[in-house]
Amino acid sequence: MLRTVVALARSTHPGPAVAVTIVTVVLSLGAALEPWRIVALGLAMLAGQASVGLSNDWIDADRDRAVGRTDKPVALGLVAKSTARAAAFGTATVAIALTVPLGWAATLAHVVFIASAWSYNFGLKRTALSVVPYIVSFGSLPLLVTLASAQPRLAAAWALGAGALLGVSAHFANVLPDLDDDAATGVRGLPHRLGLRASGVVVATALAVASALVVFGPGLDLTDAVGIVRLVGFVATLGLAAACALLAMRGVATRLLFQLIIAAALVDVTLLALSGTALFTP
């Protein structure tokens, strides 16, 4: 029993699940949501992301087994596909139930968030539209936060745009290290079709534009310490984006490229959190 529980926990993709949850909580803190709303939204996001990871391992079990993935419990036979499937639906249900107290608008936004992520696992990852679920899910994250407030409001357009572009970066960062394994099992999403060099240009552009939106969208006040920090973050992101483009143009698909993309995305997320209540529409 304990072995199965541990295997299921690993199948939730705990790293990405916790990372997205932390981003959600940080954005909620910046938007000054009430403490109980932050807790509810954080738990709901954690459960939702767990369902996405579980659905990925259940749906891709045969493909993961074919390429010898040793980090996937379902592919290794440590947990049955049926068990992972049941857990995926169960955690998705819990995620939606936890969002209900935050209002119907936030609940609807979270349903869209989860459904979009599941659509990637169910087949969009193999098509030229593979980036769409990332655009939808990450783009709707600021909206989910603002709709979860005591007085629900739409998120600012610049925040939605920045979230969508960070989603593009996240998709390419997730796929680029596994191009060879994916090719061996017939997965040809947008990054595979573009190739490493063109993908590097896409990632660099997405990161740079996302950073520009986050820094200049809500207005930049250089007389304020936060404004200076945001400007420094913008410059840092541009440097990291340029490094990503350079590595990709040289055909270097290493973990370093992945780490640079993640580092730039984290800077952008931090800058987004520093926007505070500017996340809301006027």
C-alpha positions as CSV (number, residue, x, y, z in Angstrom):
1,M,0.0,0.0,0.0
2,L,2.7,2.5,1.0
3,R,4.7,1.6,-2.1
4,T,1.7,2.4,-4.3
5,V,1.1,5.7,-2.5
6,V,4.7,6.7,-3.0
7,A,4.6,5.7,-6.7
8,L,1.4,7.8,-7.2
9,A,3.0,10.8,-5.5
10,R,5.9,10.5,-7.9
11,S,3.5,10.3,-10.8
12,T,2.0,13.6,-9.9
13,H,5.2,15.2,-11.3
14,P,5.8,16.9,-7.9
15,G,8.4,19.3,-9.1
16,P,6.3,21.2,-11.7
17,A,3.1,20.8,-9.6
18,V,4.7,22.5,-6.6
19,A,6.4,25.1,-8.8
20,V,3.1,26.2,-10.4
21,T,1.4,26.1,-7.0
22,I,4.1,28.4,-5.6
23,V,3.6,30.8,-8.5
24,T,-0.1,30.9,-7.9
25,V,0.4,31.6,-4.2
26,V,2.9,34.3,-4.8
27,L,0.6,36.0,-7.3
28,S,-2.2,35.7,-4.9
29,L,-0.1,37.4,-2.1
30,G,0.9,40.1,-4.5
31,A,-2.8,40.7,-5.4
32,A,-3.6,41.0,-1.7
33,L,-6.2,38.2,-1.6
34,E,-7.5,37.2,1.8
35,P,-5.5,34.5,3.6
36,W,-8.2,31.8,3.4
37,R,-8.6,32.5,-0.3
38,I,-4.8,32.1,-0.9
39,V,-4.8,28.8,1.0
40,A,-7.9,27.5,-0.9
41,L,-6.5,28.5,-4.3
42,G,-3.1,27.1,-3.5
43,L,-4.5,23.7,-2.5
44,A,-6.8,23.7,-5.5
45,M,-3.9,24.4,-7.8
46,L,-1.8,21.7,-6.2
47,A,-4.6,19.1,-6.6
48,G,-5.2,20.2,-10.2
49,Q,-1.5,20.0,-11.1
50,A,-1.3,16.6,-9.5
51,S,-4.2,15.4,-11.7
52,V,-2.3,16.7,-14.8
53,G,0.8,14.8,-13.9
54,L,-1.1,11.6,-13.1
55,S,-3.0,11.8,-16.4
56,N,0.3,12.2,-18.2
57,D,1.8,9.1,-16.7
58,W,-1.3,7.0,-17.2
59,I,-1.8,8.1,-20.8
60,D,1.8,7.9,-21.8
61,A,2.7,4.7,-19.9
62,D,3.3,2.6,-23.1
63,R,5.3,5.3,-24.8
64,D,7.4,5.9,-21.6
65,R,8.0,2.2,-21.4
66,A,9.1,2.0,-25.0
67,V,11.8,4.6,-24.5
68,G,13.0,3.2,-21.2
69,R,11.9,6.1,-18.9
70,T,13.0,5.1,-15.4
71,D,11.4,8.1,-13.7
72,K,7.8,7.1,-14.5
73,P,6.3,4.8,-11.9
74,V,3.4,3.7,-14.2
75,A,5.8,2.8,-17.0
76,L,7.9,0.8,-14.5
77,G,4.9,-1.1,-13.3
78,L,5.1,0.3,-9.8
79,V,1.5,1.4,-10.0
80,A,-1.3,0.2,-12.3
81,K,-2.6,2.4,-15.1
82,S,-6.1,2.0,-13.8
83,T,-5.0,3.2,-10.3
84,A,-3.2,6.3,-11.9
85,R,-6.3,7.0,-14.0
86,A,-8.6,6.9,-11.0
87,A,-6.3,9.1,-9.0
88,A,-6.1,11.6,-11.9
89,F,-9.9,12.0,-12.0
90,G,-10.1,12.0,-8.2
91,T,-7.5,14.8,-7.8
92,A,-9.2,16.8,-10.6
93,T,-12.5,16.6,-8.8
94,V,-10.9,17.7,-5.5
95,A,-9.3,20.6,-7.3
96,I,-12.6,21.9,-8.7
97,A,-14.3,21.3,-5.3
98,L,-11.7,23.4,-3.5
99,T,-12.2,26.2,-6.0
100,V,-16.0,26.4,-5.6
101,P,-15.9,28.5,-2.4
102,L,-14.0,31.1,-4.4
103,G,-16.9,31.7,-6.6
104,W,-18.3,30.5,-9.9
105,A,-16.0,32.6,-12.1
106,A,-12.9,31.3,-10.4
107,T,-14.2,27.8,-10.6
108,L,-14.9,28.1,-14.3
109,A,-11.4,29.5,-14.9
110,H,-9.9,26.6,-13.1
111,V,-12.0,24.1,-15.0
112,V,-10.6,25.7,-18.2
113,F,-7.1,25.6,-16.8
114,I,-7.2,21.9,-16.0
115,A,-9.1,20.9,-19.2
116,S,-6.6,22.6,-21.3
117,A,-3.7,20.9,-19.6
118,W,-5.4,17.5,-19.9
119,S,-6.0,18.1,-23.6
120,Y,-2.2,18.3,-24.1
121,N,-1.8,14.8,-22.6
122,F,-4.8,13.4,-24.5
123,G,-3.2,14.2,-27.9
124,L,-2.5,17.8,-28.7
125,K,1.1,17.2,-27.7
126,R,1.5,15.2,-31.0
127,T,0.2,18.1,-33.2
128,A,1.3,21.5,-34.4
129,L,-1.1,22.9,-31.8
130,S,0.9,21.5,-28.9
131,V,1.6,24.9,-27.6
132,V,-2.0,25.9,-27.3
133,P,-2.8,24.2,-24.0
134,Y,0.2,26.0,-22.4
135,I,-0.9,29.3,-23.8
136,V,-4.4,28.8,-22.4
137,S,-3.5,27.4,-19.0
138,F,-0.6,29.8,-18.2
139,G,-2.5,32.7,-19.8
140,S,-5.5,32.1,-17.6
141,L,-3.4,31.9,-14.3
142,P,-3.5,35.6,-13.6
143,L,-7.2,35.6,-14.4
144,L,-7.8,32.7,-11.9
145,V,-6.1,34.8,-9.2
146,T,-8.1,38.0,-9.9
147,L,-11.4,36.1,-10.2
148,A,-10.6,34.4,-6.8
149,S,-10.6,37.8,-5.0
150,A,-13.5,38.9,-2.7
151,Q,-14.5,41.3,-5.5
152,P,-13.8,39.3,-8.7
153,R,-12.4,41.3,-11.6
154,L,-10.7,40.5,-14.9
155,A,-6.9,40.4,-15.0
156,A,-5.2,43.2,-16.9
157,A,-4.5,42.4,-20.6
158,W,-0.8,42.8,-20.2
159,A,-0.8,40.1,-17.4
160,L,-2.8,37.7,-19.6
161,G,-0.4,38.2,-22.4
162,A,2.7,37.7,-20.2
163,G,1.2,34.5,-18.8
164,A,0.5,33.2,-22.3
165,L,4.0,33.9,-23.4
166,L,5.5,32.3,-20.3
167,G,3.3,29.3,-21.2
168,V,5.1,29.2,-24.6
169,S,8.4,29.2,-22.9
170,A,7.4,26.5,-20.5
171,H,6.2,24.3,-23.4
172,F,9.5,24.6,-25.3
173,A,11.5,24.2,-22.1
174,N,9.6,21.0,-21.3
175,V,10.0,19.5,-24.8
176,L,13.5,20.5,-26.0
177,P,15.5,18.0,-23.7
178,D,13.3,15.1,-24.9
179,L,13.3,15.7,-28.7
180,D,15.1,12.4,-29.4
181,D,12.8,10.3,-27.2
182,D,9.7,12.0,-28.6
183,A,10.9,11.4,-32.2
184,A,11.4,7.7,-31.4
185,T,7.7,7.3,-30.4
186,G,6.1,9.5,-33.1
187,V,5.5,12.7,-31.0
188,R,5.8,15.7,-33.2
189,G,4.6,18.8,-31.5
190,L,5.3,22.4,-32.6
191,P,8.9,22.4,-31.2
192,H,9.7,19.2,-33.1
193,R,8.4,20.6,-36.3
194,L,10.3,23.9,-35.9
195,G,13.5,22.3,-34.9
196,L,16.0,23.3,-32.2
197,R,17.3,26.5,-33.8
198,A,13.9,28.0,-34.6
199,S,12.6,26.9,-31.2
200,G,15.4,28.8,-29.6
201,V,14.3,32.0,-31.4
202,V,10.7,31.4,-30.3
203,V,11.7,30.9,-26.7
204,A,14.0,33.9,-26.6
205,T,11.3,36.1,-28.2
206,A,8.6,34.9,-25.9
207,L,10.7,35.5,-22.8
208,A,11.8,39.0,-23.8
209,V,8.3,40.1,-24.8
210,A,6.8,38.6,-21.6
211,S,9.3,40.5,-19.6
212,A,8.5,43.8,-21.4
213,L,4.8,43.3,-20.8
214,V,5.3,42.6,-17.1
215,V,7.7,45.6,-16.6
216,F,6.1,48.2,-18.7
217,G,2.5,47.0,-18.8
218,P,1.5,48.3,-15.3
219,G,3.8,51.3,-15.7
220,L,7.4,51.7,-14.5
221,D,8.3,54.1,-11.8
222,L,12.1,54.5,-11.4
223,T,11.8,56.7,-8.4
224,D,10.6,53.6,-6.5
225,A,12.9,50.8,-5.3
226,V,10.5,48.2,-6.7
227,G,10.6,49.9,-10.1
228,I,14.4,49.7,-10.2
229,V,14.3,46.0,-9.3
230,R,11.8,45.4,-12.1
231,L,14.1,47.2,-14.6
232,V,17.1,45.2,-13.4
233,G,15.0,42.0,-13.8
234,F,14.0,43.1,-17.3
235,V,17.7,43.5,-18.3
236,A,18.5,40.1,-16.7
237,T,15.8,38.4,-18.6
238,L,16.9,39.9,-21.9
239,G,20.4,38.5,-21.2
240,L,19.1,35.1,-20.4
241,A,16.9,35.1,-23.5
242,A,19.8,36.0,-25.7
243,A,21.9,33.2,-24.2
244,C,19.0,30.7,-24.9
245,A,18.9,31.9,-28.5
246,L,22.6,31.6,-29.0
247,L,22.8,28.0,-27.6
248,A,19.9,26.9,-29.7
249,M,21.3,28.5,-32.9
250,R,24.4,26.5,-32.3
251,G,22.4,23.4,-32.0
252,V,23.1,22.8,-28.3
253,A,20.1,21.0,-26.7
254,T,21.7,20.6,-23.3
255,R,20.3,20.8,-19.8
256,L,22.0,24.2,-19.7
257,L,19.5,25.5,-22.3
258,F,16.6,24.1,-20.2
259,Q,18.0,25.7,-17.1
260,L,18.5,29.1,-18.7
261,I,14.9,29.1,-20.0
262,I,13.6,28.2,-16.5
263,A,15.8,30.9,-14.9
264,A,14.4,33.6,-17.3
265,A,10.9,32.4,-16.7
266,L,11.4,32.6,-12.9
267,V,12.6,36.2,-13.2
268,D,9.5,37.0,-15.2
269,V,7.2,35.3,-12.7
270,T,8.9,37.3,-9.9
271,L,8.4,40.5,-11.8
272,L,4.8,39.6,-12.3
273,A,4.3,39.1,-8.6
274,L,5.8,42.5,-7.9
275,S,3.0,44.0,-10.0
276,G,0.7,43.5,-7.0
277,T,-2.8,44.8,-7.4
278,A,-1.9,46.1,-10.9
279,L,-2.9,42.6,-12.0
280,F,-6.5,43.7,-11.8
281,T,-8.2,45.7,-14.6
282,P,-8.7,49.3,-13.7
